[in-house]
Amino acid sequence: MTATILRRLPAACILATASLAGGAVQAADWSDTAISWRTGERYREPFNRENVGKHIFALTHASGYQYGSNFFNVDLLISDSKDPGSLNQTDGAQ
């Protein structure tokens, strides 16, 4: 399941960025959108003594215009099997 998400995620990020740029540019005085990916093998979780491997994908957008500003941040965290999503699950949490 994790491999399927990792394969589809780049296309989803490109579509999300394209839709933000198309609608926000007309009304905004300024805007900034960023996509990032972080990965590591030494993340920690509460009540888990093992190091956990994670992939963290983020989409961040900020913009401003004469009446105010907008900001949102979306993170997708995908853990390895050392951080299961439930007691019956062998894949990592999402």
C-alpha positions as CSV (number, residue, x, y, z in Angstrom):
1,M,0.0,0.0,0.0
2,T,2.8,2.4,0.8
3,A,4.5,1.8,-2.6
4,T,1.2,2.7,-4.3
5,I,1.0,6.0,-2.4
6,L,4.6,6.8,-3.1
7,R,4.0,6.3,-6.9
8,R,0.9,8.4,-7.1
9,L,2.0,11.3,-4.8
10,P,4.2,13.2,-7.3
11,A,1.3,13.5,-9.8
12,A,-1.1,14.6,-7.0
13,C,1.3,17.3,-5.9
14,I,1.8,18.6,-9.4
15,L,-2.0,18.8,-9.9
16,A,-2.5,20.5,-6.5
17,T,0.2,23.1,-7.3
18,A,-1.2,23.8,-10.8
19,S,-4.7,24.3,-9.4
20,L,-3.4,26.7,-6.7
21,A,-1.4,28.8,-9.2
22,G,-4.4,29.1,-11.6
23,G,-6.9,30.4,-9.0
24,A,-4.7,32.3,-6.5
25,V,-2.7,34.4,-8.9
26,Q,-5.6,36.6,-10.1
27,A,-6.6,37.8,-6.6
28,A,-3.4,37.7,-4.7
29,D,-0.9,40.5,-4.4
30,W,1.7,37.9,-3.5
31,S,1.8,34.1,-3.1
32,D,4.3,31.3,-2.4
33,T,3.7,27.6,-2.8
34,A,6.2,24.9,-1.9
35,I,6.3,21.1,-2.1
36,S,8.9,19.2,0.0
37,W,9.9,15.7,0.9
38,R,11.9,14.7,3.9
39,T,13.1,11.2,4.8
40,G,15.0,9.7,7.7
41,E,15.6,6.5,9.7
42,R,15.8,7.9,13.2
43,Y,12.4,9.4,14.0
44,R,10.9,8.6,17.4
45,E,7.3,7.9,18.4
46,P,5.8,7.9,22.0
47,F,6.0,4.6,23.7
48,N,8.2,3.1,21.0
49,R,11.8,2.5,21.8
50,E,12.9,1.7,18.2
51,N,14.0,4.2,15.6
52,V,11.3,4.6,13.0
53,G,11.9,5.3,9.3
54,K,9.6,7.9,7.8
55,H,8.9,9.7,4.5
56,I,7.2,13.1,5.0
57,F,5.6,14.9,2.1
58,A,4.5,18.5,2.6
59,L,2.5,21.0,0.6
60,T,2.6,24.6,1.9
61,H,0.9,27.7,0.5
62,A,0.8,31.3,1.7
63,S,-0.7,34.3,-0.1
64,G,-1.9,37.8,0.7
65,Y,-4.1,40.5,-0.8
66,Q,-5.6,43.8,0.3
67,Y,-8.2,42.1,2.7
68,G,-5.9,39.6,4.4
69,S,-3.9,36.5,3.9
70,N,-4.2,32.8,3.5
71,F,-2.0,30.0,4.7
72,F,-2.2,26.2,4.7
73,N,0.1,23.3,5.2
74,V,-0.6,19.6,4.5
75,D,1.7,16.9,5.7
76,L,1.6,13.2,4.8
77,L,3.7,11.0,7.1
78,I,4.4,7.5,6.0
79,S,6.2,5.3,8.6
80,D,8.0,1.9,8.1
81,S,6.8,-1.3,9.8
82,K,8.4,-0.3,13.1
83,D,5.5,2.1,13.6
84,P,2.4,0.1,12.6
85,G,-0.9,1.9,12.1
86,S,-2.7,-0.6,14.4
87,L,-1.9,-3.8,16.3
88,N,-3.2,-6.0,13.5
89,Q,-1.4,-4.1,10.7
90,T,2.1,-5.0,9.4
91,D,2.6,-1.9,7.2
92,G,3.6,1.4,8.6
93,A,1.3,4.1,9.8
94,Q,0.1,6.9,7.5
